[in-house]
Amino acid sequence: MSPNSPWSDVITEDDERRYEAAGFGRPSGFGTRPALLIIDVQHRTMGNSPKPFFESLEDYTTSCGDVGWAAVEQIAKLVAVFRETGRPILYPHVAPKTAEDREGVLGAKVPGIMDVPDHGYRFPDAVAPQPGDLLLPKKHPSAFFGTPLASYLIGLGADTVIATGATTSGCVRGTVVDAFSYNFTCVVPHDAVYDRTPTVHQANLFDLGQKYADVKSTDEVVAQVRELGSAA
């Protein structure tokens, strides 16, 4: 196992050997018509400014802290190359909660999610949507559940989904599993997704990479998109 792998602090050499022996983790490739998903990159998942995790909870109990701000720097690189090449950017994002939401299972399981003030739903300026981007409000972890995302991707002719945002173990994971199930090639830039703990983040990156997606660095993905050139 490379000491520079994105899960090297958590996943052991024995873990990797078991998956390799079972035939997991093969590369799935990179298509010619990628779409960028920016999932739940809102102040509610990162705080109002960069600060350590426990301090960021004073802004929102749903915040992951400064790891979110670090990921935004990487997401901004992807946004730039997608705008440069004229490729689609979609923003699945958490919609403000209603009284009906509070009565559901999510409200019972994680009540703090229901109490985010309106300004917590704002997007950070560095990766904020622009005219022509697609916004998809959602109520559940997967960006496909109860939204027209699959229809949009099909209409765009997308063959590859690049998933960024938050959280690695939650909405990113749920979205990637569903994208894989719809037979899209999936790519997760490991430094452009974030979570509340490094253990959970790294374990989920490893599992996603073994079963559902190719896990790469943002710079690798930027280079691949740029190599494709402008969208037809």
C-alpha positions in Angstrom: 0.0 0.0 0.0 1.3 3.4 -0.9 1.9 5.7 2.1 0.3 8.4 0.0 -2.9 6.7 -0.7 -6.0 8.6 0.4 -6.9 5.9 3.0 -3.4 5.0 4.3 -4.2 6.1 7.8 -7.1 3.7 8.2 -6.9 0.8 5.7 -4.3 -1.9 6.3 -2.2 -3.8 3.8 -4.3 -6.9 4.8 -7.5 -5.0 4.0 -6.2 -4.2 0.5 -4.9 -7.7 -0.1 -8.3 -9.2 0.7 -10.1 -7.0 -1.8 -7.4 -7.4 -4.4 -7.6 -11.2 -4.1 -11.3 -11.1 -4.5 -11.0 -9.1 -7.7 -12.3 -5.7 -6.5 -11.0 -2.2 -7.2 -10.4 -2.5 -10.9 -10.4 0.8 -12.8 -13.7 1.6 -14.5 -12.3 4.3 -16.9 -13.3 7.8 -17.8 -15.9 8.6 -20.4 -16.0 11.4 -23.0 -19.0 13.3 -21.5 -18.5 13.9 -17.8 -20.8 15.9 -15.6 -19.7 17.5 -12.3 -21.9 17.1 -9.2 -21.3 19.5 -6.4 -23.2 17.9 -3.5 -24.3 19.8 -0.4 -21.4 22.3 -0.6 -23.3 24.8 1.6 -22.2 26.7 4.7 -24.3 24.3 6.7 -21.7 21.5 6.0 -18.5 23.7 6.5 -19.3 26.6 8.7 -19.3 30.3 8.0 -15.5 30.5 7.8 -12.6 28.0 8.1 -12.2 26.7 11.6 -11.6 23.4 13.4 -14.4 20.9 13.7 -15.6 21.6 17.2 -15.4 25.3 16.8 -17.4 25.1 13.5 -20.2 23.4 15.4 -21.0 26.8 16.9 -22.0 27.9 13.4 -24.0 24.7 12.6 -24.1 21.3 14.2 -24.1 19.9 10.6 -20.7 21.4 9.9 -17.6 19.4 9.1 -15.3 22.3 9.7 -12.1 23.4 7.9 -11.9 20.1 5.9 -14.9 21.5 4.0 -13.1 24.7 3.1 -10.0 22.7 2.0 -12.2 20.6 -0.3 -13.8 23.8 -1.8 -10.4 24.9 -3.0 -10.1 21.7 -4.9 -13.7 21.8 -6.1 -13.0 25.3 -7.5 -10.4 23.8 -9.8 -13.0 21.4 -11.2 -15.5 24.1 -11.6 -13.0 26.2 -13.5 -12.1 23.4 -16.0 -15.8 22.5 -16.5 -16.7 26.1 -17.3 -13.6 26.4 -19.5 -14.6 23.4 -21.5 -18.4 24.1 -21.5 -19.3 20.9 -19.6 -22.3 20.6 -17.2 -22.2 21.4 -13.5 -25.1 20.3 -11.3 -25.7 21.2 -7.7 -27.7 18.7 -5.7 -28.2 20.5 -2.4 -30.1 20.2 0.8 -33.4 22.1 0.7 -34.7 23.9 3.8 -36.7 21.6 6.0 -40.4 21.7 6.3 -42.7 20.8 9.2 -43.4 17.5 7.4 -39.7 16.7 7.2 -39.5 17.0 11.0 -41.9 14.1 11.4 -39.8 11.8 9.3 -37.1 9.2 10.2 -34.3 11.7 9.4 -35.7 14.2 11.9 -35.8 11.5 14.6 -32.3 10.2 13.8 -30.4 13.5 13.4 -32.7 16.3 14.8 -29.9 18.9 14.4 -30.3 18.6 10.6 -33.8 20.1 11.0 -32.6 23.3 12.8 -30.3 24.9 10.3 -31.0 28.6 9.9 -31.7 29.9 6.3 -28.3 31.4 5.8 -26.7 27.9 6.3 -28.1 26.9 3.0 -26.0 29.4 1.1 -23.2 28.3 -1.3 -19.6 29.5 -0.7 -18.7 32.1 -3.2 -15.7 30.1 -4.6 -18.0 27.5 -6.1 -21.4 29.2 -6.2 -23.8 28.3 -9.0 -23.8 30.4 -12.2 -26.5 30.9 -14.8 -26.8 27.7 -16.8 -25.9 25.4 -13.9 -28.6 23.0 -12.8 -29.8 23.2 -9.1 -31.5 20.2 -7.7 -32.9 20.6 -4.2 -33.2 17.3 -2.4 -34.5 15.9 0.9 -32.6 12.7 1.2 -28.9 11.5 1.0 -28.9 10.3 -2.7 -29.1 13.1 -5.2 -31.1 10.8 -7.3 -33.9 10.1 -4.8 -37.0 12.2 -5.5 -35.2 14.4 -8.0 -34.9 14.6 -11.8 -31.1 14.1 -11.7 -31.1 10.9 -13.8 -33.3 12.5 -16.4 -31.0 15.5 -16.6 -27.9 13.4 -16.9 -29.5 11.3 -19.7 -30.6 14.5 -21.5 -27.1 15.9 -21.3 -25.7 12.7 -22.7 -23.4 12.3 -19.7 -21.6 9.0 -19.4 -19.4 9.9 -16.3 -20.4 11.4 -13.0 -17.7 13.2 -11.0 -19.0 13.5 -7.4 -17.7 16.2 -5.1 -18.9 17.7 -1.8 -20.3 16.3 1.4 -20.3 14.0 3.1 -18.1 11.2 1.9 -20.0 8.7 3.9 -23.5 10.2 3.4 -24.8 12.1 0.4 -21.7 11.6 -1.7 -21.7 7.9 -1.1 -25.5 7.5 -1.6 -25.3 9.4 -4.9 -22.3 7.5 -6.2 -24.0 4.1 -5.4 -27.1 5.2 -7.3 -25.1 6.6 -10.2 -23.3 3.3 -10.4 -26.6 1.5 -10.3 -27.8 3.6 -13.3 -24.6 2.5 -15.1 -22.8 5.8 -15.1 -19.0 5.7 -14.7 -18.2 7.2 -11.4 -15.2 9.2 -10.3 -14.6 10.6 -6.7 -11.8 13.1 -6.3 -10.6 12.2 -2.8 -9.5 15.8 -1.9 -12.8 17.3 -3.2 -15.0 15.4 -0.8 -15.2 15.7 3.0 -16.6 14.3 6.2 -16.7 14.8 9.9 -13.9 12.5 10.8 -10.8 11.3 8.8 -11.5 7.7 9.8 -15.0 7.7 8.3 -13.8 9.7 5.3 -10.9 7.4 4.5 -12.9 4.2 5.1 -15.6 5.3 2.7 -13.2 6.4 0.0 -11.6 3.0 0.1 -14.9 1.2 -0.1 -16.2 3.4 -2.9 -13.0 2.8 -4.8 -13.2 -0.9 -4.5 -16.9 -1.2 -5.5 -18.4 1.8 -7.2 -16.0 4.5 -8.4 -12.4 5.4 -9.4 -10.9 7.5 -6.6 -8.4 10.0 -8.0 -6.9 13.3 -7.0 -8.5 16.5 -8.2 -5.5 17.4 -10.3 -5.8 14.0 -12.1 -9.4 14.6 -12.9 -8.7 18.2 -14.1 -6.1 16.8 -16.4 -8.5 14.2 -17.8 -11.2 16.7 -18.4 -8.9 19.2 -20.0 -7.5 16.4 -22.3 -11.1 15.9 -23.6 -11.2 19.4 -24.8 -14.3 21.5 -25.3 -17.7 19.9 -25.2 -19.2 19.4 -28.7 
